[in-house]
Amino acid sequence: MRTDEQRPGLVIHASSGEPDALRAVLRYAANFVAAGDGTRRVDVVVHGPALDLVLADSDLREQVSELHGAGLVMFSACANTMAGRGVTAGDLHPATEVVPAAVVHLAQRQWDGWAYLRP
């Protein structure tokens, strides 16, 4: 039997680095959590220009901290994008987990039953 911790949630695929698009990603995550039942998590997967969202010096770092602090939103950064941009784990917001490849992580989440959203 699946526990709440193992329940699939929503995976948000963020690839645009446009400020309005990054704010929209955070808004979608917050809205999902607010309207949800308190057991479904959100995984915001960033790659390409969207990596800016989870950089430690991001203009949106406070919103990232608030969402992560609520316990239902996680952030995953693509290691391939990081390598291409010369970014290390130390350059990321502490709420961010590094995944080997965004495309593989997104596929695995979907195979595990997570809903997919690409704003």
Phi and psi in radians as a Rosetta constraint file:
Dihedral C 1 N 2 CA 2 C 2 CIRCULARHARMONIC -1.474 0.35
Dihedral N 2 CA 2 C 2 N 3 CIRCULARHARMONIC 2.288 0.35
Dihedral C 2 N 3 CA 3 C 3 CIRCULARHARMONIC -1.514 0.35
Dihedral N 3 CA 3 C 3 N 4 CIRCULARHARMONIC 2.924 0.35
Dihedral C 3 N 4 CA 4 C 4 CIRCULARHARMONIC -1.000 0.35
Dihedral N 4 CA 4 C 4 N 5 CIRCULARHARMONIC -0.662 0.35
Dihedral C 4 N 5 CA 5 C 5 CIRCULARHARMONIC -1.091 0.35
Dihedral N 5 CA 5 C 5 N 6 CIRCULARHARMONIC -0.485 0.35
Dihedral C 5 N 6 CA 6 C 6 CIRCULARHARMONIC -1.662 0.35
Dihedral N 6 CA 6 C 6 N 7 CIRCULARHARMONIC -0.079 0.35
Dihedral C 6 N 7 CA 7 C 7 CIRCULARHARMONIC -1.132 0.35
Dihedral N 7 CA 7 C 7 N 8 CIRCULARHARMONIC 2.389 0.35
Dihedral C 7 N 8 CA 8 C 8 CIRCULARHARMONIC -1.126 0.35
Dihedral N 8 CA 8 C 8 N 9 CIRCULARHARMONIC 2.707 0.35
Dihedral C 8 N 9 CA 9 C 9 CIRCULARHARMONIC -2.321 0.35
Dihedral N 9 CA 9 C 9 N 10 CIRCULARHARMONIC -2.389 0.35
Dihedral C 9 N 10 CA 10 C 10 CIRCULARHARMONIC -2.041 0.35
Dihedral N 10 CA 10 C 10 N 11 CIRCULARHARMONIC 2.232 0.35
Dihedral C 10 N 11 CA 11 C 11 CIRCULARHARMONIC -1.847 0.35
Dihedral N 11 CA 11 C 11 N 12 CIRCULARHARMONIC 2.155 0.35
Dihedral C 11 N 12 CA 12 C 12 CIRCULARHARMONIC -1.828 0.35
Dihedral N 12 CA 12 C 12 N 13 CIRCULARHARMONIC 2.126 0.35
Dihedral C 12 N 13 CA 13 C 13 CIRCULARHARMONIC -1.658 0.35
Dihedral N 13 CA 13 C 13 N 14 CIRCULARHARMONIC 1.893 0.35
Dihedral C 13 N 14 CA 14 C 14 CIRCULARHARMONIC -1.900 0.35
Dihedral N 14 CA 14 C 14 N 15 CIRCULARHARMONIC 2.135 0.35
Dihedral C 14 N 15 CA 15 C 15 CIRCULARHARMONIC -2.246 0.35
Dihedral N 15 CA 15 C 15 N 16 CIRCULARHARMONIC -0.277 0.35
Dihedral C 15 N 16 CA 16 C 16 CIRCULARHARMONIC -1.519 0.35
Dihedral N 16 CA 16 C 16 N 17 CIRCULARHARMONIC 2.414 0.35
Dihedral C 16 N 17 CA 17 C 17 CIRCULARHARMONIC -1.681 0.35
Dihedral N 17 CA 17 C 17 N 18 CIRCULARHARMONIC 0.095 0.35
Dihedral C 17 N 18 CA 18 C 18 CIRCULARHARMONIC -1.123 0.35
Dihedral N 18 CA 18 C 18 N 19 CIRCULARHARMONIC 2.324 0.35
Dihedral C 18 N 19 CA 19 C 19 CIRCULARHARMONIC -0.924 0.35
Dihedral N 19 CA 19 C 19 N 20 CIRCULARHARMONIC -0.742 0.35
Dihedral C 19 N 20 CA 20 C 20 CIRCULARHARMONIC -1.127 0.35
Dihedral N 20 CA 20 C 20 N 21 CIRCULARHARMONIC -0.653 0.35
Dihedral C 20 N 21 CA 21 C 21 CIRCULARHARMONIC -1.182 0.35
Dihedral N 21 CA 21 C 21 N 22 CIRCULARHARMONIC -0.690 0.35
Dihedral C 21 N 22 CA 22 C 22 CIRCULARHARMONIC -1.163 0.35
Dihedral N 22 CA 22 C 22 N 23 CIRCULARHARMONIC -0.719 0.35
Dihedral C 22 N 23 CA 23 C 23 CIRCULARHARMONIC -1.121 0.35
Dihedral N 23 CA 23 C 23 N 24 CIRCULARHARMONIC -0.653 0.35
Dihedral C 23 N 24 CA 24 C 24 CIRCULARHARMONIC -1.111 0.35
Dihedral N 24 CA 24 C 24 N 25 CIRCULARHARMONIC -0.708 0.35
Dihedral C 24 N 25 CA 25 C 25 CIRCULARHARMONIC -1.021 0.35
Dihedral N 25 CA 25 C 25 N 26 CIRCULARHARMONIC -0.796 0.35
Dihedral C 25 N 26 CA 26 C 26 CIRCULARHARMONIC -1.159 0.35
Dihedral N 26 CA 26 C 26 N 27 CIRCULARHARMONIC -0.649 0.35
Dihedral C 26 N 27 CA 27 C 27 CIRCULARHARMONIC -1.132 0.35
Dihedral N 27 CA 27 C 27 N 28 CIRCULARHARMONIC -0.758 0.35
Dihedral C 27 N 28 CA 28 C 28 CIRCULARHARMONIC -1.072 0.35
Dihedral N 28 CA 28 C 28 N 29 CIRCULARHARMONIC -0.752 0.35
Dihedral C 28 N 29 CA 29 C 29 CIRCULARHARMONIC -1.091 0.35
Dihedral N 29 CA 29 C 29 N 30 CIRCULARHARMONIC -0.797 0.35
Dihedral C 29 N 30 CA 30 C 30 CIRCULARHARMONIC -1.110 0.35
Dihedral N 30 CA 30 C 30 N 31 CIRCULARHARMONIC -0.730 0.35
Dihedral C 30 N 31 CA 31 C 31 CIRCULARHARMONIC -1.132 0.35
Dihedral N 31 CA 31 C 31 N 32 CIRCULARHARMONIC -0.690 0.35
Dihedral C 31 N 32 CA 32 C 32 CIRCULARHARMONIC -1.097 0.35
Dihedral N 32 CA 32 C 32 N 33 CIRCULARHARMONIC -0.796 0.35
Dihedral C 32 N 33 CA 33 C 33 CIRCULARHARMONIC -1.125 0.35
Dihedral N 33 CA 33 C 33 N 34 CIRCULARHARMONIC -0.777 0.35
Dihedral C 33 N 34 CA 34 C 34 CIRCULARHARMONIC -1.112 0.35
Dihedral N 34 CA 34 C 34 N 35 CIRCULARHARMONIC -0.629 0.35
Dihedral C 34 N 35 CA 35 C 35 CIRCULARHARMONIC -1.592 0.35
Dihedral N 35 CA 35 C 35 N 36 CIRCULARHARMONIC -0.151 0.35
Dihedral C 35 N 36 CA 36 C 36 CIRCULARHARMONIC -1.427 0.35
Dihedral N 36 CA 36 C 36 N 37 CIRCULARHARMONIC -3.060 0.35
Dihedral C 36 N 37 CA 37 C 37 CIRCULARHARMONIC -1.654 0.35
Dihedral N 37 CA 37 C 37 N 38 CIRCULARHARMONIC 0.113 0.35
Dihedral C 37 N 38 CA 38 C 38 CIRCULARHARMONIC 1.488 0.35
Dihedral N 38 CA 38 C 38 N 39 CIRCULARHARMONIC 0.059 0.35
Dihedral C 38 N 39 CA 39 C 39 CIRCULARHARMONIC -2.113 0.35
Dihedral N 39 CA 39 C 39 N 40 CIRCULARHARMONIC -0.208 0.35
Dihedral C 39 N 40 CA 40 C 40 CIRCULARHARMONIC -1.709 0.35
Dihedral N 40 CA 40 C 40 N 41 CIRCULARHARMONIC 2.192 0.35
Dihedral C 40 N 41 CA 41 C 41 CIRCULARHARMONIC -1.576 0.35
Dihedral N 41 CA 41 C 41 N 42 CIRCULARHARMONIC 2.877 0.35
Dihedral C 41 N 42 CA 42 C 42 CIRCULARHARMONIC -2.106 0.35
Dihedral N 42 CA 42 C 42 N 43 CIRCULARHARMONIC 2.303 0.35
Dihedral C 42 N 43 CA 43 C 43 CIRCULARHARMONIC -2.028 0.35
Dihedral N 43 CA 43 C 43 N 44 CIRCULARHARMONIC 1.935 0.35
Dihedral C 43 N 44 CA 44 C 44 CIRCULARHARMONIC -1.582 0.35
Dihedral N 44 CA 44 C 44 N 45 CIRCULARHARMONIC 1.930 0.35
Dihedral C 44 N 45 CA 45 C 45 CIRCULARHARMONIC -1.765 0.35
Dihedral N 45 CA 45 C 45 N 46 CIRCULARHARMONIC 2.089 0.35
Dihedral C 45 N 46 CA 46 C 46 CIRCULARHARMONIC -1.982 0.35
Dihedral N 46 CA 46 C 46 N 47 CIRCULARHARMONIC 2.457 0.35
Dihedral C 46 N 47 CA 47 C 47 CIRCULARHARMONIC -2.678 0.35
Dihedral N 47 CA 47 C 47 N 48 CIRCULARHARMONIC 2.973 0.35
Dihedral C 47 N 48 CA 48 C 48 CIRCULARHARMONIC 1.044 0.35
Dihedral N 48 CA 48 C 48 N 49 CIRCULARHARMONIC -2.536 0.35
Dihedral C 48 N 49 CA 49 C 49 CIRCULARHARMONIC -1.049 0.35
Dihedral N 49 CA 49 C 49 N 50 CIRCULARHARMONIC -0.396 0.35
Dihedral C 49 N 50 CA 50 C 50 CIRCULARHARMONIC -1.190 0.35
Dihedral N 50 CA 50 C 50 N 51 CIRCULARHARMONIC -0.197 0.35
Dihedral C 50 N 51 CA 51 C 51 CIRCULARHARMONIC -0.972 0.35
Dihedral N 51 CA 51 C 51 N 52 CIRCULARHARMONIC -0.468 0.35
Dihedral C 51 N 52 CA 52 C 52 CIRCULARHARMONIC -0.955 0.35
Dihedral N 52 CA 52 C 52 N 53 CIRCULARHARMONIC -0.511 0.35
Dihedral C 52 N 53 CA 53 C 53 CIRCULARHARMONIC -1.023 0.35
Dihedral N 53 CA 53 C 53 N 54 CIRCULARHARMONIC -0.655 0.35
Dihedral C 53 N 54 CA 54 C 54 CIRCULARHARMONIC -1.875 0.35
Dihedral N 54 CA 54 C 54 N 55 CIRCULARHARMONIC 0.250 0.35
Dihedral C 54 N 55 CA 55 C 55 CIRCULARHARMONIC -1.267 0.35
Dihedral N 55 CA 55 C 55 N 56 CIRCULARHARMONIC 2.559 0.35
Dihedral C 55 N 56 CA 56 C 56 CIRCULARHARMONIC -1.025 0.35
Dihedral N 56 CA 56 C 56 N 57 CIRCULARHARMONIC -0.510 0.35
Dihedral C 56 N 57 CA 57 C 57 CIRCULARHARMONIC -1.758 0.35
Dihedral N 57 CA 57 C 57 N 58 CIRCULARHARMONIC 0.327 0.35
Dihedral C 57 N 58 CA 58 C 58 CIRCULARHARMONIC -1.056 0.35
Dihedral N 58 CA 58 C 58 N 59 CIRCULARHARMONIC 2.523 0.35
Dihedral C 58 N 59 CA 59 C 59 CIRCULARHARMONIC -1.120 0.35
Dihedral N 59 CA 59 C 59 N 60 CIRCULARHARMONIC -0.301 0.35
Dihedral C 59 N 60 CA 60 C 60 CIRCULARHARMONIC -1.816 0.35
Dihedral N 60 CA 60 C 60 N 61 CIRCULARHARMONIC 0.269 0.35
Dihedral C 60 N 61 CA 61 C 61 CIRCULARHARMONIC -1.034 0.35
Dihedral N 61 CA 61 C 61 N 62 CIRCULARHARMONIC -0.619 0.35
Dihedral C 61 N 62 CA 62 C 62 CIRCULARHARMONIC -1.170 0.35
Dihedral N 62 CA 62 C 62 N 63 CIRCULARHARMONIC -0.719 0.35
Dihedral C 62 N 63 CA 63 C 63 CIRCULARHARMONIC -1.161 0.35
Dihedral N 63 CA 63 C 63 N 64 CIRCULARHARMONIC -0.677 0.35
Dihedral C 63 N 64 CA 64 C 64 CIRCULARHARMONIC -1.063 0.35
Dihedral N 64 CA 64 C 64 N 65 CIRCULARHARMONIC -0.786 0.35
Dihedral C 64 N 65 CA 65 C 65 CIRCULARHARMONIC -1.072 0.35
Dihedral N 65 CA 65 C 65 N 66 CIRCULARHARMONIC -0.779 0.35
Dihedral C 65 N 66 CA 66 C 66 CIRCULARHARMONIC -1.085 0.35
Dihedral N 66 CA 66 C 66 N 67 CIRCULARHARMONIC -0.821 0.35
Dihedral C 66 N 67 CA 67 C 67 CIRCULARHARMONIC -1.121 0.35
Dihedral N 67 CA 67 C 67 N 68 CIRCULARHARMONIC -0.765 0.35
Dihedral C 67 N 68 CA 68 C 68 CIRCULARHARMONIC -1.160 0.35
Dihedral N 68 CA 68 C 68 N 69 CIRCULARHARMONIC -0.674 0.35
Dihedral C 68 N 69 CA 69 C 69 CIRCULARHARMONIC -1.114 0.35
Dihedral N 69 CA 69 C 69 N 70 CIRCULARHARMONIC -0.432 0.35
Dihedral C 69 N 70 CA 70 C 70 CIRCULARHARMONIC -1.235 0.35
Dihedral N 70 CA 70 C 70 N 71 CIRCULARHARMONIC -0.275 0.35
Dihedral C 70 N 71 CA 71 C 71 CIRCULARHARMONIC 1.637 0.35
Dihedral N 71 CA 71 C 71 N 72 CIRCULARHARMONIC -0.115 0.35
Dihedral C 71 N 72 CA 72 C 72 CIRCULARHARMONIC -1.986 0.35
Dihedral N 72 CA 72 C 72 N 73 CIRCULARHARMONIC -0.065 0.35
Dihedral C 72 N 73 CA 73 C 73 CIRCULARHARMONIC -2.062 0.35
Dihedral N 73 CA 73 C 73 N 74 CIRCULARHARMONIC 2.232 0.35
Dihedral C 73 N 74 CA 74 C 74 CIRCULARHARMONIC -2.090 0.35
Dihedral N 74 CA 74 C 74 N 75 CIRCULARHARMONIC 2.763 0.35
Dihedral C 74 N 75 CA 75 C 75 CIRCULARHARMONIC -2.192 0.35
Dihedral N 75 CA 75 C 75 N 76 CIRCULARHARMONIC 2.295 0.35
Dihedral C 75 N 76 CA 76 C 76 CIRCULARHARMONIC -2.148 0.35
Dihedral N 76 CA 76 C 76 N 77 CIRCULARHARMONIC 2.225 0.35
Dihedral C 76 N 77 CA 77 C 77 CIRCULARHARMONIC -1.918 0.35
Dihedral N 77 CA 77 C 77 N 78 CIRCULARHARMONIC 2.436 0.35
Dihedral C 77 N 78 CA 78 C 78 CIRCULARHARMONIC -1.320 0.35
Dihedral N 78 CA 78 C 78 N 79 CIRCULARHARMONIC 2.112 0.35
Dihedral C 78 N 79 CA 79 C 79 CIRCULARHARMONIC -1.126 0.35
Dihedral N 79 CA 79 C 79 N 80 CIRCULARHARMONIC -0.564 0.35
Dihedral C 79 N 80 CA 80 C 80 CIRCULARHARMONIC -1.123 0.35
Dihedral N 80 CA 80 C 80 N 81 CIRCULARHARMONIC -0.765 0.35
Dihedral C 80 N 81 CA 81 C 81 CIRCULARHARMONIC -1.102 0.35
Dihedral N 81 CA 81 C 81 N 82 CIRCULARHARMONIC -0.756 0.35
Dihedral C 81 N 82 CA 82 C 82 CIRCULARHARMONIC -1.029 0.35
Dihedral N 82 CA 82 C 82 N 83 CIRCULARHARMONIC -0.805 0.35
Dihedral C 82 N 83 CA 83 C 83 CIRCULARHARMONIC -1.088 0.35
Dihedral N 83 CA 83 C 83 N 84 CIRCULARHARMONIC -0.732 0.35
Dihedral C 83 N 84 CA 84 C 84 CIRCULARHARMONIC -1.126 0.35
Dihedral N 84 CA 84 C 84 N 85 CIRCULARHARMONIC -0.481 0.35
Dihedral C 84 N 85 CA 85 C 85 CIRCULARHARMONIC -1.781 0.35
Dihedral N 85 CA 85 C 85 N 86 CIRCULARHARMONIC -0.004 0.35
Dihedral C 85 N 86 CA 86 C 86 CIRCULARHARMONIC 1.248 0.35
Dihedral N 86 CA 86 C 86 N 87 CIRCULARHARMONIC 0.504 0.35
Dihedral C 86 N 87 CA 87 C 87 CIRCULARHARMONIC -1.708 0.35
Dihedral N 87 CA 87 C 87 N 88 CIRCULARHARMONIC 2.392 0.35
Dihedral C 87 N 88 CA 88 C 88 CIRCULARHARMONIC -1.899 0.35
Dihedral N 88 CA 88 C 88 N 89 CIRCULARHARMONIC 2.951 0.35
Dihedral C 88 N 89 CA 89 C 89 CIRCULARHARMONIC -1.023 0.35
Dihedral N 89 CA 89 C 89 N 90 CIRCULARHARMONIC -0.539 0.35
Dihedral C 89 N 90 CA 90 C 90 CIRCULARHARMONIC -1.183 0.35
Dihedral N 90 CA 90 C 90 N 91 CIRCULARHARMONIC -0.292 0.35
Dihedral C 90 N 91 CA 91 C 91 CIRCULARHARMONIC -1.524 0.35
Dihedral N 91 CA 91 C 91 N 92 CIRCULARHARMONIC -0.115 0.35
Dihedral C 91 N 92 CA 92 C 92 CIRCULARHARMONIC -1.643 0.35
Dihedral N 92 CA 92 C 92 N 93 CIRCULARHARMONIC 2.737 0.35
Dihedral C 92 N 93 CA 93 C 93 CIRCULARHARMONIC -1.033 0.35
Dihedral N 93 CA 93 C 93 N 94 CIRCULARHARMONIC 2.458 0.35
Dihedral C 93 N 94 CA 94 C 94 CIRCULARHARMONIC -1.077 0.35
Dihedral N 94 CA 94 C 94 N 95 CIRCULARHARMONIC -0.284 0.35
Dihedral C 94 N 95 CA 95 C 95 CIRCULARHARMONIC -1.383 0.35
Dihedral N 95 CA 95 C 95 N 96 CIRCULARHARMONIC -0.042 0.35
Dihedral C 95 N 96 CA 96 C 96 CIRCULARHARMONIC -1.682 0.35
Dihedral N 96 CA 96 C 96 N 97 CIRCULARHARMONIC 2.318 0.35
Dihedral C 96 N 97 CA 97 C 97 CIRCULARHARMONIC -1.760 0.35
Dihedral N 97 CA 97 C 97 N 98 CIRCULARHARMONIC 2.469 0.35
Dihedral C 97 N 98 CA 98 C 98 CIRCULARHARMONIC -1.651 0.35
Dihedral N 98 CA 98 C 98 N 99 CIRCULARHARMONIC 2.271 0.35
Dihedral C 98 N 99 CA 99 C 99 CIRCULARHARMONIC -1.971 0.35
Dihedral N 99 CA 99 C 99 N 100 CIRCULARHARMONIC 2.575 0.35
Dihedral C 99 N 100 CA 100 C 100 CIRCULARHARMONIC -1.008 0.35
Dihedral N 100 CA 100 C 100 N 101 CIRCULARHARMONIC -0.724 0.35
Dihedral C 100 N 101 CA 101 C 101 CIRCULARHARMONIC -2.643 0.35
Dihedral N 101 CA 101 C 101 N 102 CIRCULARHARMONIC 2.220 0.35
Dihedral C 101 N 102 CA 102 C 102 CIRCULARHARMONIC -1.015 0.35
Dihedral N 102 CA 102 C 102 N 103 CIRCULARHARMONIC -0.742 0.35
Dihedral C 102 N 103 CA 103 C 103 CIRCULARHARMONIC -1.064 0.35
Dihedral N 103 CA 103 C 103 N 104 CIRCULARHARMONIC -0.701 0.35
Dihedral C 103 N 104 CA 104 C 104 CIRCULARHARMONIC -1.219 0.35
Dihedral N 104 CA 104 C 104 N 105 CIRCULARHARMONIC -0.746 0.35
Dihedral C 104 N 105 CA 105 C 105 CIRCULARHARMONIC -1.082 0.35
Dihedral N 105 CA 105 C 105 N 106 CIRCULARHARMONIC -0.772 0.35
Dihedral C 105 N 106 CA 106 C 106 CIRCULARHARMONIC -1.091 0.35
Dihedral N 106 CA 106 C 106 N 107 CIRCULARHARMONIC -0.770 0.35
Dihedral C 106 N 107 CA 107 C 107 CIRCULARHARMONIC -1.094 0.35
Dihedral N 107 CA 107 C 107 N 108 CIRCULARHARMONIC -0.772 0.35
Dihedral C 107 N 108 CA 108 C 108 CIRCULARHARMONIC -1.098 0.35
Dihedral N 108 CA 108 C 108 N 109 CIRCULARHARMONIC -0.743 0.35
Dihedral C 108 N 109 CA 109 C 109 CIRCULARHARMONIC -1.009 0.35
Dihedral N 109 CA 109 C 109 N 110 CIRCULARHARMONIC -0.773 0.35
Dihedral C 109 N 110 CA 110 C 110 CIRCULARHARMONIC -1.166 0.35
Dihedral N 110 CA 110 C 110 N 111 CIRCULARHARMONIC -0.710 0.35
Dihedral C 110 N 111 CA 111 C 111 CIRCULARHARMONIC -1.089 0.35
Dihedral N 111 CA 111 C 111 N 112 CIRCULARHARMONIC -0.524 0.35
Dihedral C 111 N 112 CA 112 C 112 CIRCULARHARMONIC -1.455 0.35
Dihedral N 112 CA 112 C 112 N 113 CIRCULARHARMONIC 0.043 0.35
Dihedral C 112 N 113 CA 113 C 113 CIRCULARHARMONIC 1.724 0.35
Dihedral N 113 CA 113 C 113 N 114 CIRCULARHARMONIC 0.126 0.35
Dihedral C 113 N 114 CA 114 C 114 CIRCULARHARMONIC -1.305 0.35
Dihedral N 114 CA 114 C 114 N 115 CIRCULARHARMONIC 2.492 0.35
Dihedral C 114 N 115 CA 115 C 115 CIRCULARHARMONIC -1.312 0.35
Dihedral N 115 CA 115 C 115 N 116 CIRCULARHARMONIC 2.594 0.35
Dihedral C 115 N 116 CA 116 C 116 CIRCULARHARMONIC -2.028 0.35
Dihedral N 116 CA 116 C 116 N 117 CIRCULARHARMONIC 2.323 0.35
Dihedral C 116 N 117 CA 117 C 117 CIRCULARHARMONIC -2.326 0.35
Dihedral N 117 CA 117 C 117 N 118 CIRCULARHARMONIC 2.232 0.35
Dihedral C 117 N 118 CA 118 C 118 CIRCULARHARMONIC -2.162 0.35
Dihedral N 118 CA 118 C 118 N 119 CIRCULARHARMONIC 1.743 0.35
